[in-house]
Amino acid sequence: MLATDPLIHEHFPQYLPSEDELAITVQMVATKPELDKQLKEIIAVDADVTATLRRFCWQAKQDDLKGAACAQEAVKLLEQCVQKRQQLGLDSILGSSPGFPEEYWESFIKTVPQTYHGLGRRGQPVMLIRFGGIDPARFRDFLAAGKEYSRGDVNAAVLCFLRCEECLFQRTVPQESRRIGHLTDRVLLMVDLWGMGLGHISFARDFLAVAVKQTVLLYPETLDRVLVLNAAWSFARLLWPILKQLLHPVTQRKVEIVDASGTREKLLEHLEPDKIPSCFGGDHPGVHMGRLL
């Protein structure tokens, strides 16, 4: 989907890798048999090696690397991805022994309202996270309990999120891609700020920010758009202009800030009417990402 994204073609075509750069990257990976195996059997979404390498090369080109230098950096990023997967135990996280007890997994599903809502208008998997649906005290307890099952410096709460990501890209995306006839490997993320207060800061800082950091390394350039919904005036007018300066220009373009009055109109730009989540007055209840397993 990266190669056909209208936003990318309009504003950032310079970051799309050339066919020559992709070919060089393929050749370099082929000289590393174990890496080549990991790419083809595990990392490539829906076994589409070209689309996956395009996303890793895209990361390299954002550092203004071209030609062989772009390919070398893409291979380096791919190796880092494999190392991180091994560190976090992602190759077995979808199985019956994900690295934390079943009770902790069920607690994640009850604590973090993270739901899947099918595909958007351009075929993007749609995920919703509702800040206001989180009980801050319960989340703090959940995070504290997750320290016992951490992998390195990554709390088990984040591992639960990554288990959902693995399920999405290893199972759901291949199924949806076959259904619609093309690869759909980039996510439309909706973040609902309704009901957000100071008590939710730890969720944003200790969970969501950490999860996003891991996702950038493990699943590069799989974020299609971010809709920040029900944003208060203070966030839209005061905080966002400051926060956006910390983001790469590409990421800035992907984020759309929407207040309550414009939520439904904005959703209809990206979703079919029957896919509007029920929490926004639509008919689509969604399914918790943890239940996709």
TORKOL-4160 file (C-alpha; in steps of 0.2 Angstrom, whole numbers, padded with zeros to 4 digits, m for minus):
293
<pt num="1" X="0000" Y="0000" Z="0000"/>
<pt num="2" X="0015" Y="0012" Z="0002"/>
<pt num="3" X="0018" Y="0012" Z="m0016"/>
<pt num="4" X="0000" Y="0018" Z="m0020"/>
<pt num="5" X="m0003" Y="0030" Z="m0005"/>
<pt num="6" X="m0009" Y="0046" Z="m0013"/>
<pt num="7" X="m0002" Y="0056" Z="0002"/>
<pt num="8" X="0015" Y="0049" Z="m0001"/>
<pt num="9" X="0014" Y="0052" Z="m0020"/>
<pt num="10" X="0009" Y="0070" Z="m0017"/>
<pt num="11" X="0020" Y="0076" Z="m0003"/>
<pt num="12" X="0035" Y="0063" Z="m0001"/>
<pt num="13" X="0038" Y="0054" Z="m0018"/>
<pt num="14" X="0057" Y="0057" Z="m0014"/>
<pt num="15" X="0056" Y="0044" Z="0000"/>
<pt num="16" X="0049" Y="0030" Z="m0011"/>
<pt num="17" X="0064" Y="0018" Z="m0016"/>
<pt num="18" X="0068" Y="0015" Z="m0034"/>
<pt num="19" X="0067" Y="m0002" Z="m0042"/>
<pt num="20" X="0086" Y="m0002" Z="m0043"/>
<pt num="21" X="0087" Y="0001" Z="m0024"/>
<pt num="22" X="0075" Y="m0013" Z="m0020"/>
<pt num="23" X="0085" Y="m0025" Z="m0032"/>
<pt num="24" X="0101" Y="m0021" Z="m0023"/>
<pt num="25" X="0092" Y="m0024" Z="m0006"/>
<pt num="26" X="0086" Y="m0041" Z="m0012"/>
<pt num="27" X="0104" Y="m0045" Z="m0018"/>
<pt num="28" X="0111" Y="m0040" Z="m0001"/>
<pt num="29" X="0098" Y="m0050" Z="0009"/>
<pt num="30" X="0101" Y="m0065" Z="m0002"/>
<pt num="31" X="0120" Y="m0065" Z="0004"/>
<pt num="32" X="0113" Y="m0068" Z="0022"/>
<pt num="33" X="0104" Y="m0085" Z="0021"/>
<pt num="34" X="0097" Y="m0084" Z="0039"/>
<pt num="35" X="0091" Y="m0066" Z="0037"/>
<pt num="36" X="0083" Y="m0071" Z="0020"/>
<pt num="37" X="0074" Y="m0085" Z="0028"/>
<pt num="38" X="0067" Y="m0074" Z="0042"/>
<pt num="39" X="0062" Y="m0061" Z="0030"/>
<pt num="40" X="0052" Y="m0074" Z="0019"/>
<pt num="41" X="0045" Y="m0085" Z="0032"/>
<pt num="42" X="0041" Y="m0072" Z="0046"/>
<pt num="43" X="0044" Y="m0054" Z="0043"/>
<pt num="44" X="0036" Y="m0052" Z="0026"/>
<pt num="45" X="0018" Y="m0047" Z="0028"/>
<pt num="46" X="0007" Y="m0059" Z="0018"/>
<pt num="47" X="0024" Y="m0066" Z="0011"/>
<pt num="48" X="0026" Y="m0051" Z="0000"/>
<pt num="49" X="0044" Y="m0048" Z="0001"/>
<pt num="50" X="0045" Y="m0033" Z="m0011"/>
<pt num="51" X="0032" Y="m0023" Z="m0002"/>
<pt num="52" X="0041" Y="m0027" Z="0015"/>
<pt num="53" X="0058" Y="m0022" Z="0009"/>
<pt num="54" X="0050" Y="m0006" Z="0001"/>
<pt num="55" X="0045" Y="m0001" Z="0019"/>
<pt num="56" X="0062" Y="m0004" Z="0026"/>
<pt num="57" X="0070" Y="0005" Z="0011"/>
<pt num="58" X="0058" Y="0019" Z="0014"/>
<pt num="59" X="0065" Y="0021" Z="0032"/>
<pt num="60" X="0083" Y="0022" Z="0025"/>
<pt num="61" X="0078" Y="0035" Z="0012"/>
<pt num="62" X="0071" Y="0046" Z="0026"/>
<pt num="63" X="0089" Y="0048" Z="0032"/>
<pt num="64" X="0093" Y="0054" Z="0014"/>
<pt num="65" X="0102" Y="0038" Z="0009"/>
<pt num="66" X="0102" Y="0033" Z="m0009"/>
<pt num="67" X="0107" Y="0018" Z="m0020"/>
<pt num="68" X="0118" Y="0005" Z="m0011"/>
<pt num="69" X="0119" Y="0016" Z="0005"/>
<pt num="70" X="0100" Y="0015" Z="0006"/>
<pt num="71" X="0100" Y="m0004" Z="0003"/>
<pt num="72" X="0114" Y="m0006" Z="0016"/>
<pt num="73" X="0104" Y="0003" Z="0029"/>
<pt num="74" X="0088" Y="m0006" Z="0025"/>
<pt num="75" X="0097" Y="m0023" Z="0028"/>
<pt num="76" X="0104" Y="m0016" Z="0044"/>
<pt num="77" X="0086" Y="m0011" Z="0050"/>
<pt num="78" X="0080" Y="m0028" Z="0045"/>
<pt num="79" X="0093" Y="m0036" Z="0055"/>
<pt num="80" X="0088" Y="m0025" Z="0070"/>
<pt num="81" X="0070" Y="m0031" Z="0067"/>
<pt num="82" X="0075" Y="m0049" Z="0068"/>
<pt num="83" X="0085" Y="m0046" Z="0084"/>
<pt num="84" X="0071" Y="m0037" Z="0092"/>
<pt num="85" X="0059" Y="m0050" Z="0088"/>
<pt num="86" X="0071" Y="m0063" Z="0096"/>
<pt num="87" X="0073" Y="m0052" Z="0112"/>
<pt num="88" X="0054" Y="m0050" Z="0114"/>
<pt num="89" X="0050" Y="m0068" Z="0109"/>
<pt num="90" X="0038" Y="m0063" Z="0095"/>
<pt num="91" X="0040" Y="m0079" Z="0085"/>
<pt num="92" X="0031" Y="m0088" Z="0098"/>
<pt num="93" X="0020" Y="m0075" Z="0105"/>
<pt num="94" X="0004" Y="m0080" Z="0096"/>
<pt num="95" X="0005" Y="m0098" Z="0103"/>
<pt num="96" X="m0001" Y="m0105" Z="0120"/>
<pt num="97" X="0014" Y="m0099" Z="0129"/>
<pt num="98" X="0016" Y="m0080" Z="0124"/>
<pt num="99" X="0027" Y="m0076" Z="0139"/>
<pt num="100" X="0014" Y="m0071" Z="0151"/>
<pt num="101" X="m0001" Y="m0080" Z="0160"/>
<pt num="102" X="m0018" Y="m0082" Z="0151"/>
<pt num="103" X="m0025" Y="m0072" Z="0166"/>
<pt num="104" X="m0014" Y="m0057" Z="0162"/>
<pt num="105" X="m0019" Y="m0058" Z="0144"/>
<pt num="106" X="m0037" Y="m0057" Z="0149"/>
<pt num="107" X="m0034" Y="m0043" Z="0160"/>
<pt num="108" X="m0026" Y="m0033" Z="0145"/>
<pt num="109" X="m0042" Y="m0036" Z="0135"/>
<pt num="110" X="m0053" Y="m0030" Z="0150"/>
<pt num="111" X="m0041" Y="m0015" Z="0153"/>
<pt num="112" X="m0036" Y="m0008" Z="0136"/>
<pt num="113" X="m0051" Y="m0004" Z="0124"/>
<pt num="114" X="m0042" Y="m0007" Z="0108"/>
<pt num="115" X="m0054" Y="m0013" Z="0094"/>
<pt num="116" X="m0053" Y="m0018" Z="0076"/>
<pt num="117" X="m0066" Y="m0012" Z="0064"/>
<pt num="118" X="m0063" Y="m0020" Z="0047"/>
<pt num="119" X="m0056" Y="m0010" Z="0032"/>
<pt num="120" X="m0056" Y="0008" Z="0028"/>
<pt num="121" X="m0061" Y="0015" Z="0011"/>
<pt num="122" X="m0044" Y="0012" Z="0004"/>
<pt num="123" X="m0042" Y="m0005" Z="0011"/>
<pt num="124" X="m0033" Y="0000" Z="0027"/>
<pt num="125" X="m0036" Y="m0011" Z="0043"/>
<pt num="126" X="m0044" Y="0001" Z="0055"/>
<pt num="127" X="m0040" Y="0001" Z="0074"/>
<pt num="128" X="m0047" Y="0011" Z="0088"/>
<pt num="129" X="m0040" Y="0015" Z="0105"/>
<pt num="130" X="m0052" Y="0024" Z="0117"/>
<pt num="131" X="m0043" Y="0034" Z="0130"/>
<pt num="132" X="m0059" Y="0038" Z="0140"/>
<pt num="133" X="m0063" Y="0020" Z="0141"/>
<pt num="134" X="m0048" Y="0017" Z="0152"/>
<pt num="135" X="m0049" Y="0016" Z="0171"/>
<pt num="136" X="m0032" Y="0025" Z="0176"/>
<pt num="137" X="m0031" Y="0015" Z="0193"/>
<pt num="138" X="m0034" Y="m0001" Z="0185"/>
<pt num="139" X="m0022" Y="0002" Z="0171"/>
<pt num="140" X="m0008" Y="0007" Z="0184"/>
<pt num="141" X="m0011" Y="m0010" Z="0192"/>
<pt num="142" X="m0010" Y="m0019" Z="0176"/>
<pt num="143" X="0006" Y="m0010" Z="0171"/>
<pt num="144" X="0014" Y="m0014" Z="0188"/>
<pt num="145" X="0009" Y="m0033" Z="0187"/>
<pt num="146" X="0017" Y="m0033" Z="0169"/>
<pt num="147" X="0034" Y="m0030" Z="0177"/>
<pt num="148" X="0035" Y="m0048" Z="0182"/>
<pt num="149" X="0034" Y="m0054" Z="0164"/>
<pt num="150" X="0044" Y="m0040" Z="0156"/>
<pt num="151" X="0056" Y="m0044" Z="0141"/>
<pt num="152" X="0071" Y="m0033" Z="0144"/>
<pt num="153" X="0065" Y="m0016" Z="0147"/>
<pt num="154" X="0048" Y="m0020" Z="0138"/>
<pt num="155" X="0034" Y="m0022" Z="0150"/>
<pt num="156" X="0022" Y="m0036" Z="0147"/>
<pt num="157" X="0008" Y="m0023" Z="0145"/>
<pt num="158" X="0017" Y="m0018" Z="0129"/>
<pt num="159" X="0020" Y="m0036" Z="0124"/>
<pt num="160" X="0001" Y="m0039" Z="0124"/>
<pt num="161" X="m0001" Y="m0024" Z="0112"/>
<pt num="162" X="0013" Y="m0032" Z="0101"/>
<pt num="163" X="0004" Y="m0049" Z="0102"/>
<pt num="164" X="m0011" Y="m0040" Z="0094"/>
<pt num="165" X="0000" Y="m0032" Z="0081"/>
<pt num="166" X="0008" Y="m0049" Z="0077"/>
<pt num="167" X="m0010" Y="m0056" Z="0075"/>
<pt num="168" X="m0015" Y="m0042" Z="0064"/>
<pt num="169" X="0000" Y="m0043" Z="0052"/>
<pt num="170" X="0002" Y="m0062" Z="0052"/>
<pt num="171" X="m0016" Y="m0068" Z="0052"/>
<pt num="172" X="m0029" Y="m0054" Z="0049"/>
<pt num="173" X="m0020" Y="m0044" Z="0035"/>
<pt num="174" X="m0017" Y="m0060" Z="0024"/>
<pt num="175" X="m0035" Y="m0064" Z="0026"/>
<pt num="176" X="m0041" Y="m0047" Z="0022"/>
<pt num="177" X="m0028" Y="m0045" Z="0008"/>
<pt num="178" X="m0035" Y="m0061" Z="m0001"/>
<pt num="179" X="m0052" Y="m0056" Z="0001"/>
<pt num="180" X="m0050" Y="m0039" Z="m0007"/>
<pt num="181" X="m0037" Y="m0044" Z="m0020"/>
<pt num="182" X="m0022" Y="m0034" Z="m0015"/>
<pt num="183" X="m0010" Y="m0032" Z="0000"/>
<pt num="184" X="m0017" Y="m0021" Z="0014"/>
<pt num="185" X="m0002" Y="m0019" Z="0026"/>
<pt num="186" X="m0005" Y="m0001" Z="0033"/>
<pt num="187" X="m0016" Y="0004" Z="0047"/>
<pt num="188" X="m0028" Y="0018" Z="0050"/>
<pt num="189" X="m0027" Y="0022" Z="0068"/>
<pt num="190" X="m0041" Y="0031" Z="0077"/>
<pt num="191" X="m0037" Y="0038" Z="0094"/>
<pt num="192" X="m0052" Y="0044" Z="0104"/>
<pt num="193" X="m0048" Y="0057" Z="0117"/>
<pt num="194" X="m0066" Y="0059" Z="0124"/>
<pt num="195" X="m0065" Y="0058" Z="0143"/>
<pt num="196" X="m0046" Y="0059" Z="0144"/>
<pt num="197" X="m0039" Y="0067" Z="0159"/>
<pt num="198" X="m0023" Y="0069" Z="0169"/>
<pt num="199" X="m0025" Y="0051" Z="0176"/>
<pt num="200" X="m0022" Y="0045" Z="0158"/>
<pt num="201" X="m0005" Y="0052" Z="0156"/>
<pt num="202" X="0004" Y="0036" Z="0162"/>
<pt num="203" X="m0006" Y="0026" Z="0149"/>
<pt num="204" X="0000" Y="0038" Z="0135"/>
<pt num="205" X="0018" Y="0039" Z="0142"/>
<pt num="206" X="0022" Y="0021" Z="0149"/>
<pt num="207" X="0011" Y="0011" Z="0137"/>
<pt num="208" X="0006" Y="0019" Z="0120"/>
<pt num="209" X="0023" Y="0029" Z="0117"/>
<pt num="210" X="0033" Y="0013" Z="0121"/>
<pt num="211" X="0022" Y="0002" Z="0110"/>
<pt num="212" X="0024" Y="0015" Z="0096"/>
<pt num="213" X="0043" Y="0015" Z="0098"/>
<pt num="214" X="0043" Y="m0004" Z="0096"/>
<pt num="215" X="0031" Y="m0004" Z="0082"/>
<pt num="216" X="0042" Y="0008" Z="0071"/>
<pt num="217" X="0056" Y="m0005" Z="0073"/>
<pt num="218" X="0046" Y="m0021" Z="0071"/>
<pt num="219" X="0033" Y="m0015" Z="0058"/>
<pt num="220" X="0041" Y="0000" Z="0049"/>
<pt num="221" X="0029" Y="0011" Z="0039"/>
<pt num="222" X="0014" Y="0001" Z="0043"/>
<pt num="223" X="0005" Y="0017" Z="0049"/>
<pt num="224" X="m0006" Y="0024" Z="0036"/>
<pt num="225" X="m0016" Y="0038" Z="0045"/>
<pt num="226" X="m0019" Y="0044" Z="0063"/>
<pt num="227" X="m0036" Y="0052" Z="0067"/>
<pt num="228" X="m0035" Y="0060" Z="0084"/>
<pt num="229" X="m0054" Y="0062" Z="0088"/>
<pt num="230" X="m0064" Y="0072" Z="0100"/>
<pt num="231" X="m0049" Y="0083" Z="0103"/>
<pt num="232" X="m0051" Y="0097" Z="0115"/>
<pt num="233" X="m0048" Y="0115" Z="0110"/>
<pt num="234" X="m0033" Y="0116" Z="0121"/>
<pt num="235" X="m0025" Y="0101" Z="0113"/>
<pt num="236" X="m0029" Y="0106" Z="0095"/>
<pt num="237" X="m0023" Y="0124" Z="0097"/>
<pt num="238" X="m0010" Y="0123" Z="0110"/>
<pt num="239" X="m0002" Y="0106" Z="0113"/>
<pt num="240" X="m0002" Y="0099" Z="0095"/>
<pt num="241" X="0008" Y="0113" Z="0087"/>
<pt num="242" X="0021" Y="0110" Z="0100"/>
<pt num="243" X="0020" Y="0091" Z="0099"/>
<pt num="244" X="0021" Y="0090" Z="0080"/>
<pt num="245" X="0038" Y="0098" Z="0079"/>
<pt num="246" X="0045" Y="0082" Z="0088"/>
<pt num="247" X="0038" Y="0072" Z="0073"/>
<pt num="248" X="0046" Y="0068" Z="0056"/>
<pt num="249" X="0037" Y="0078" Z="0042"/>
<pt num="250" X="0029" Y="0062" Z="0035"/>
<pt num="251" X="0022" Y="0058" Z="0052"/>
<pt num="252" X="0015" Y="0076" Z="0054"/>
<pt num="253" X="0006" Y="0074" Z="0038"/>
<pt num="254" X="m0002" Y="0058" Z="0043"/>
<pt num="255" X="m0010" Y="0065" Z="0059"/>
<pt num="256" X="m0027" Y="0073" Z="0058"/>
<pt num="257" X="m0034" Y="0082" Z="0074"/>
<pt num="258" X="m0053" Y="0082" Z="0074"/>
<pt num="259" X="m0064" Y="0090" Z="0087"/>
<pt num="260" X="m0081" Y="0083" Z="0093"/>
<pt num="261" X="m0091" Y="0093" Z="0080"/>
<pt num="262" X="m0081" Y="0086" Z="0065"/>
<pt num="263" X="m0079" Y="0068" Z="0070"/>
<pt num="264" X="m0093" Y="0060" Z="0060"/>
<pt num="265" X="m0088" Y="0070" Z="0044"/>
<pt num="266" X="m0070" Y="0065" Z="0046"/>
<pt num="267" X="m0074" Y="0047" Z="0049"/>
<pt num="268" X="m0084" Y="0046" Z="0033"/>
<pt num="269" X="m0069" Y="0053" Z="0023"/>
<pt num="270" X="m0060" Y="0037" Z="0028"/>
<pt num="271" X="m0074" Y="0024" Z="0032"/>
<pt num="272" X="m0089" Y="0017" Z="0024"/>
<pt num="273" X="m0105" Y="0022" Z="0034"/>
<pt num="274" X="m0107" Y="0004" Z="0040"/>
<pt num="275" X="m0090" Y="0004" Z="0047"/>
<pt num="276" X="m0092" Y="0019" Z="0059"/>
<pt num="277" X="m0089" Y="0013" Z="0077"/>
<pt num="278" X="m0104" Y="0012" Z="0088"/>
<pt num="279" X="m0095" Y="0024" Z="0101"/>
<pt num="280" X="m0096" Y="0037" Z="0087"/>
<pt num="281" X="m0115" Y="0034" Z="0084"/>
<pt num="282" X="m0112" Y="0021" Z="0070"/>
<pt num="283" X="m0117" Y="0003" Z="0069"/>
<pt num="284" X="m0100" Y="m0006" Z="0070"/>
<pt num="285" X="m0096" Y="m0013" Z="0087"/>
<pt num="286" X="m0079" Y="m0018" Z="0082"/>
<pt num="287" X="m0070" Y="m0033" Z="0090"/>
<pt num="288" X="m0056" Y="m0031" Z="0103"/>
<pt num="289" X="m0039" Y="m0034" Z="0095"/>
<pt num="290" X="m0035" Y="m0047" Z="0108"/>
<pt num="291" X="m0050" Y="m0057" Z="0102"/>
<pt num="292" X="m0043" Y="m0058" Z="0084"/>
<pt num="293" X="m0033" Y="m0073" Z="0090"/>
